[in-house]
Amino acid sequence: MRIELGTIVKSKSGRDKGSFYVVVGYKDDTPLIADGRRRKLEKPKAKNLKHISKTNTITQTSELTNRKLRAVLHGFNFPARL
């Protein structure tokens, strides 16, 4: 199973459990994820497919910067509380 580039994923295990990331590339068959804050685009994290869950949201990866990445993920990592 291969997740499309630009897909927003949620970490299911590890120290970053519950955090949202964007798939920014692949190394072999392992997706590389980044969030623009802890994991920058210059040094993405390789995460096993079974440790992430895919969302139905895909963002444009062309001209993506760390600042834009944080802005896209802000609504996922900090949902509005009513």
Secondary structure, DSSP 8 states (H G I E B T S, - for coil): ----TTEEEEE-SSTTTT-EEEEEEEETTEEEEE-SSSS-TTS-EE--GGGEEEEEEE---TT--HHHHHHHHHHHHS----
